[in-house]
Amino acid sequence: MIPVANWSYPTAIRFGAGRIAELADACEQADIRRPLLVTDSGLAAMEITGRALDILGAAGLGRALFAEVDPNPNEKNLAAGCEAYRAGGHDGVVAFGGGSGLDLGKMVAFMSGQTRPLWDFEDIGDWWTRADPSGIAPIVAVPTTAGTGSEVGRASVITNAETHVKKIIFHPKVLPTVVIMDPELTVGMPRWITAGTGMDAFAHCLEAYCSPHYHPMSHGIALEGLRLVNGYLPRAYADGADLEARAQMMSAAAMGAVAFQKGLGAIHALSHPVGAVYDTHHGTTNAVVMPAVLRFNRPAVEEKLAAAAAYLGLEGGFDGFAARVDELNATFGILEGLATLGVERARLDDLTAMALDDPSVGGNPVQMTPENTRELFVAAM
């Protein structure tokens, strides 16, 4: 059975097949009358995007589109998006797509009414309080992949085009007012995107579950998210039209984003600089480094992952869990090692320094140092 529901945690979520038809009503709920639909360049010409624009146009909300969004969006994309937003006299954003479209759409809404530069709002201490909350436009989020969970997040990841460093920009009002989760929008995803985004959701749940920080609600959500990905991602990969699997993966993606309030760790600390420098797909990069990180963290997480393995119905405790990760990567054709993504050993010192500056390091269950982080990169190669 394909589930249908209305949720209010962590924000208002309209979940179920066909619910993209409610896009105009969602804009009304968010008090948006002149939306700018922000998506990535790959989605701009696709049927699902045209359908969303048709729904907005039929309701008298216009058909405004901004799609100059790179796979790893940067401040140049954002400046162009804000210019389009202001020039069109818009009063809100429909963030549409995978992580890149969602993240940039949220930032266009955030920066549309700010006077300070973007990097002044990086997720450091209380820097978010520098923002003028009255200058943040309302957001309706519509994910078309099941991975990042950005649709239920209060932050975006933006790459600094000059330094090639990924930065997290946070503000509570960046959380979308309304989310439409329609699994029918994910049916056309290429298999490699299904796999990469799905393993991103798995990484979010895994790192949140293993994080030493105290957040029992997120801990429980992470564990159930792991179970959903383990059971339904292979089905979605094998049959892209399996709507039940697609729906459960959308749930798991959102759960991962909620859960990582508890913390992320070395998977993301390694993946962020690799993605920034080599422009790799984020979820796929997470999957590539995951086996090495599991071995690295084993002394601190062996009991936890043995319990998780039992919950997922896997035998063999930690070893059974690690073997399942290897099996999933093999099933999805994910290549082994960062070298297959073009990572060069000559850049490992730079990547190590960038990883240690990444905010994810603080949630890793084993303390990361310059020495062991570089060793981890070598192991992940």
N, C-alpha and C positions, 0 to 999 in steps of 0.2 A: 504494500500500500504506500502511495506517495503522500507524505504528510502535508497538511495545510494548517497554518496557525498565525495568530497575531501575538507578538511578544513586545514587552516594554523594557527588557533588560538586554544589553546595557542602554539601548535607546529603542525607539519605536521601530519594529521590524515587521514588514509584511512578507511572509514566507509562503511560497507555494508556486506550483506551475501556473503560468499564464498571468501572473500578477503584475507583469510589466504594463498591462492594460490600465493599471491604477496610477501610472506615473503622474498624470496631470493632477489627480486628486492628492497625491503625495506632495506635489508642489504647493497646492492650496493649503494643506496642513502645515507646511513649513513657511507659509506666507510669502511665497515666491510667485511673482507675476510676470517677470521677464527673465527667465532662466538662461544661462549660458551652459550648454552641454559641453563638458570637457572630456575628451577621450584621447587615446593614443592614435598615431598615424595609421597603424595597421588595422584598427577597428573602424576608422572613419568611413570607409566605403562599404562596410559589410551590411548585410540585410538587417541585422538586429539593431544597428545604430540608426539606419533609415527608419525602422519601425518606431523607435523611441522618438525620433524627431517628428514623425507623422502624428504620433499621439499628442505631443506638445502643440504642434501646429493646429490640429483639429480642435484643441481646447482654447485656441486664441492666445497661446503662450509664446508663439514664434518658433522658429527653427534654427536658432543661433547655435553654431558649432565652432569649437576650437579644438584642433587636433595636432598642433605642433608640439607633440610630447614624445621625447625619446624613451627607449626602454628603461634607461636609468635617468629619470628626469633631473634637470639641473636648473640653476637660477636663471639661465638665459631663456629656457622654456617658460619659466614662471613670469619673467618680465613681459614676454610676448603675450602670455595669457592674461595678465593683469591689464595690459594695454587694450586687448580685445574686450575685456569685461567693461572697462570704463568707457571705451568708445561706443559700445552698444547700449549704454545706460541700463545695465543689468542689475538685478536686485537679489540674485542668488545663483547657485551653481548646482547643476546635476553632474556629479562625478560618476563617470560611466566607464567601466572596463575592468582590467586587471589592476595590479598594484600600481603601475605607473600612472594610468589615467586617474585612478582614485586618489593617489597621493598628490598629484599635481592639481587636480580639481579642488581638493580641500585647501591647498595652499593658495590658489587663486582667491577663494572665498576669504581666507585668513588675511592675505596681504592687500586685499582690495581697498581697505580703509586704514592702512597703517602708514605712518610717516617715517618710521625707522627702517634701516635695512634688514633684510631677511636674517642674516647671521646673528643679529642681536637677540633673536628668539630661540637660539639653539637650546636643546634640552639639557641645560646646565643649571643646577641649583634652582633659583626662583626666577630665572630670566624670562619665563613666560609671563610674569607679571608686568613686564615692560610693554606688553601689547595693549592697545586700546580695544576693549571688548566690544564697544559699540561699533567699531569698524570691521567686525567680522560678519560676513554675510552668511545667511542660512544655506545649508547643504542638504541635498537629497543624494544618497549614494546608491548606485546600482552596480553590483559586481557582476562581471561576465566570466570570471574564473573562480576556482575554489582553491585559494592559496593564502594570500597575504592576510586576509581578514581586515584590510584597511577600512572597509566599510563600517566597522564598529570600533575604530581606533581614534584616539585623540591626538595623533601625531602623524607626520609624514616624513619619509626619508627623501632628502634632496641631495644630489651630488654637486659638490663645488667644482665647476668646470675648470677652474684654474689649478686647484690643488689635487683634484681627483680623489677627494675625501668625501665619504657619505656622511651627512649631518642629519640629525633627528631634530625636527622642529615640533614643539609641543604647545598645545593650549587646550584647556578643557572644552572651549567652545568650538574646537575643530571637530568634535564628535558630531557626525551627521544628525540632523533632526529626524529624518525618516530614512529607512533603508528598505529597498525592495530586493528580496532574494528570490529570484525566479530561476529554477534549475533549467528551464527550457533555453535560457540564454547561453548556457555552457555547452549545449549539445554539439555545436560546431567547432569546439576547440580541437586543434590538432593533437594527436596522441602525445607528442613530446611536451606540449604545454600542459596537458592534463597531468602527465607524470611529474613535471617540474613543479607546477603549482601545488599539486597534492603533497609532494614531499616537503614543500615549504610549510604547509599546514602541519605535517608530521613533526618537522623540526621545531616549530613554535611550541607544540604540545610537549615534545620530549624535553626541550630545554627548560620550559616552565616547570614541568614535573620534577626535574632534577635540581632546579635552583634551590640553594639552601635558605632563601628568604622565607619568612613566615607569611603565608597567604592561603589558608586552607580552602577557601572557595575556589581560587584559581587552581590549586593543586588537584581538586576533584574534577574540575572542568577539563584540565589537561589530560588526566587519565582517561576519561571517556572519549576525548578527542582522539587520543592514540588508538583506541579501540575502533572508532568509526573509520579512520583512515586505513588501518590495517585490514578491515573487512571490506570496505567499499571502494577504495582506490583501484585495486586490481580489476574490479568489475567495471568501473567507469573507463578504465584504460582499454579493457577488452571489447567493450561495447559502449561507444560514445552516446548512444541513444537510450541507455538504461537510466531512466529518469529517477528511479529510486536511489540508485547509486550517486547520481549527480546531486540530488537533493541532500543526501546524507553528507556528501563531501562539502557542500556549501555550509552545512551546519558545523562540520569539523573545522573549516577554515575560520569561521567566526569565533568558534570556541578557542582556537589557538590564539587569536588576537586578544581575546579577553583574558586568557590564562597568562599570557606573558607579561601582564602587570606584575607577576611574581618574579620575573627576571628572565633574561636570555643568557647565553653563555658563549663558549668557544666556537660553536658552529657558526654563529652570526659574527663573532669577532673576526674570524678568518674570512668568511664569505663577503662581508661588506668591503674590505679593501680590495679583494680580488675582483669583485664586481665593478668597483669604481675605476680600477686601473685597466682592467681588460674587457670591460663592458660585457661580462658574462650574465647569463640568466640567473637571477638570484636563487630561486628555488632549486634549480639544477645544481648550482654551486653548493648549496647547503647539503644536498644529497651526496655530492662527491666527497665532501670533507667529513660527513657524519661517521663513517666507520672508524676513521682515525681518532676522532674526538671521543667516541665511545670507549676505545681502548685507553685513551689518555685519562679519562675521568673514572675509569673502572674502580680504583680504590675507594672513591667517595660515593659511588652510586650503585655498587653491586647489589646490595640488599633492596634498594628501591626498585631497580629494574627487574630483579627477580620477582618482586610483587607485581609489577606491571605485566611481566610476561605471563604470570598466572591469570591475571585479569583478562588478558588478550587471548587466553587459551593456548599459549605457547609452552612447550616443554623445554626444560634445560636451564631455567633461571636466566642469569645474565647472558650466558653463552647462547641460549636459545633466542633471546631478544636480539642480540648482535647478529646472529645468523639470519634472522628474519629481515633485518635491515639490508644485509647483503643480498638476500633473495629478492627483495622488492627492487633494489637497484638493478639487479640482473634482469628481472622481468621487464622493467621499463627501458632497458637498453641504455642506462646511464653509465657513462664511461668511468673507468677506475683511475683516480688520481688527478690532481690539479694540472699536471703536465699536459693531460689531454685537452685541457681548456686553454692551453697556450701560456700557462704560468712559467716564468723563467726562474731558474735557481739564482741567477744574478740579482733578482729583485727581492729575494727572501728577507734580507735585512730591512729594506724599506717596508715590505708588507708586515713584517713583525712589529715594527714601530707603529704602523697605522693600526694594527690589531689591538695593541696595548692601549691606544688612545680611544678605541671604540667603547661606547658606554656599555656594550654587552658583556665586557670582561668581568664586571662586578657581580654578575649572576652566575658565573661558572663555579661548580662545586669544588674544583681544584684551583687554587690560586695560580694565576698566570703571571709568569716572570719573563724577562727578555730571553733567558736561556731555554726554558721549557716551551715557550711559544714558538721560538724558531725551530726547535726539535719537532714540535707538532706540525709545523708547515712542511718540514722535510718528510715526516711520516705520511702526510697527506698528498705528497707529490706523486 
